[in-house]
Amino acid sequence: MALNEGVCRLGAWSVRVVWEGDIVHAVEFCDLSPRGEVPAPISAYCRGEQTDLSPLRSAALERPGKAAAIYHEVCAIPYGITTSYGTIARLAGTSARAVGQVMRRNPTPLVIPCHRVIGADGSIRGFSPSIAIKEHLLAMERGRSVKRSGAEL
């Protein structure tokens, strides 16, 4: 199979997706104009629909090592729910710092919903390329109105 690539909108941002069948290789937030197709569950999610992305698999889950174990734990966080870096660390048998480092390198945000991982005190921490995207995703999943932000990537 050949790799597919498409870009769709998510609020004020664009989301570029590279995939093959049900395996997603990359998801990145960008400033490109929408083009091509993205997997239907991602398109629905980006439109604000409560969507189960579990039919899609991240290529990162297939890699050996601690990162895959962390990614598996993060994938278990339900839509609209958050958990802490420390909780994921306990489940994966590692440190909260290691969880943060792995989340920073997540090649497929949305599919591996790293935006659902927050600080133990409930604070919203780190999200590349913009914390405003993480705030937007969490608000959208909680059913709150989402202001269209002009935040830069």
DAPEKA-V488394 format. One record per pair of residues at least 24 apart in sequence whose ideal C-beta (glycine too) atoms are under 8 Angstrom apart, sorted by the first residue. I is the first residue (numbers start at 1). J is the second residue. D is the distance in Angstrom with one decimal. If there is no record, write none. Layout:
BEGIN
i:I j:J d:D
i:I j:J d:D
END
This chain:
BEGIN
i:4 j:36 d:7.3
i:4 j:37 d:7.0
i:5 j:36 d:6.0
i:6 j:34 d:8.0
i:6 j:35 d:6.5
i:6 j:36 d:3.4
i:6 j:37 d:4.6
i:6 j:38 d:4.1
i:7 j:32 d:4.8
i:7 j:33 d:6.9
i:7 j:34 d:5.2
i:7 j:35 d:5.2
i:7 j:36 d:6.6
i:7 j:38 d:7.2
i:8 j:34 d:5.5
i:8 j:38 d:4.8
i:8 j:42 d:7.0
i:8 j:43 d:5.3
i:8 j:46 d:5.1
i:9 j:34 d:5.7
i:9 j:46 d:6.4
i:10 j:46 d:4.3
i:10 j:133 d:7.6
i:10 j:136 d:7.4
i:10 j:137 d:8.0
i:11 j:136 d:5.2
i:11 j:140 d:7.8
i:11 j:146 d:6.2
i:11 j:148 d:5.8
i:11 j:149 d:6.7
i:12 j:136 d:7.9
i:12 j:148 d:5.3
i:12 j:149 d:5.1
i:12 j:150 d:6.0
i:12 j:151 d:6.7
i:13 j:130 d:7.9
i:13 j:133 d:6.0
i:13 j:136 d:7.8
i:13 j:153 d:6.9
i:15 j:42 d:7.0
i:15 j:46 d:5.8
i:15 j:110 d:7.2
i:17 j:42 d:5.8
i:19 j:56 d:7.5
i:22 j:55 d:6.1
i:22 j:56 d:5.6
i:22 j:57 d:5.8
i:23 j:56 d:7.7
i:23 j:57 d:5.3
i:23 j:58 d:7.7
i:23 j:59 d:5.5
i:24 j:56 d:5.3
i:24 j:57 d:7.0
i:24 j:58 d:5.5
i:24 j:59 d:6.8
i:24 j:108 d:5.0
i:24 j:111 d:4.9
i:25 j:59 d:4.8
i:25 j:107 d:7.2
i:25 j:108 d:7.4
i:26 j:107 d:5.4
i:26 j:108 d:6.5
i:27 j:107 d:7.4
i:27 j:108 d:4.7
i:27 j:109 d:5.3
i:27 j:110 d:5.3
i:27 j:111 d:6.2
i:29 j:109 d:7.6
i:29 j:129 d:5.7
i:29 j:130 d:7.2
i:29 j:133 d:5.6
i:29 j:153 d:6.1
i:30 j:153 d:6.8
i:31 j:153 d:5.8
i:42 j:110 d:6.2
i:42 j:111 d:7.7
i:45 j:110 d:6.4
i:48 j:140 d:5.5
i:48 j:146 d:7.5
i:50 j:79 d:5.8
i:50 j:80 d:7.5
i:50 j:141 d:7.6
i:51 j:79 d:7.6
i:52 j:79 d:7.4
i:53 j:110 d:6.5
i:53 j:111 d:5.7
i:53 j:113 d:7.6
i:56 j:111 d:5.3
i:57 j:111 d:7.5
i:58 j:107 d:7.2
i:58 j:108 d:4.0
i:58 j:111 d:4.6
i:58 j:112 d:5.1
i:59 j:107 d:7.2
i:59 j:108 d:7.2
i:60 j:106 d:7.0
i:60 j:107 d:5.3
i:60 j:108 d:5.9
i:60 j:112 d:6.4
i:61 j:112 d:7.5
i:66 j:92 d:7.0
i:66 j:94 d:5.9
i:66 j:98 d:6.9
i:66 j:102 d:7.3
i:67 j:102 d:4.8
i:67 j:105 d:7.3
i:69 j:93 d:7.3
i:69 j:94 d:7.8
i:70 j:94 d:6.8
i:70 j:98 d:7.4
i:70 j:99 d:5.6
i:70 j:102 d:4.6
i:70 j:103 d:7.7
i:71 j:102 d:7.2
i:71 j:106 d:7.2
i:71 j:112 d:4.9
i:74 j:103 d:7.4
i:74 j:112 d:5.4
i:74 j:113 d:6.3
i:74 j:114 d:5.9
i:74 j:116 d:7.1
i:74 j:117 d:6.2
i:75 j:111 d:7.9
i:75 j:112 d:5.8
i:75 j:113 d:7.1
i:77 j:113 d:6.0
i:77 j:116 d:4.4
i:77 j:117 d:7.4
i:79 j:141 d:5.7
i:80 j:141 d:4.4
i:80 j:142 d:5.7
i:80 j:143 d:7.4
i:81 j:116 d:6.5
i:82 j:116 d:5.0
i:82 j:117 d:7.1
i:82 j:118 d:4.9
i:82 j:138 d:6.8
i:83 j:116 d:6.6
i:83 j:117 d:6.3
i:83 j:118 d:7.5
i:84 j:117 d:7.0
i:84 j:118 d:6.2
i:84 j:119 d:6.5
i:84 j:120 d:4.5
i:85 j:117 d:5.7
i:85 j:118 d:7.6
i:85 j:119 d:6.8
i:85 j:120 d:7.2
i:85 j:125 d:7.7
i:86 j:120 d:5.2
i:88 j:117 d:6.0
i:96 j:120 d:7.8
i:100 j:125 d:7.5
i:100 j:126 d:6.5
i:104 j:128 d:6.4
i:110 j:137 d:7.9
i:116 j:141 d:7.8
i:129 j:153 d:4.5
END
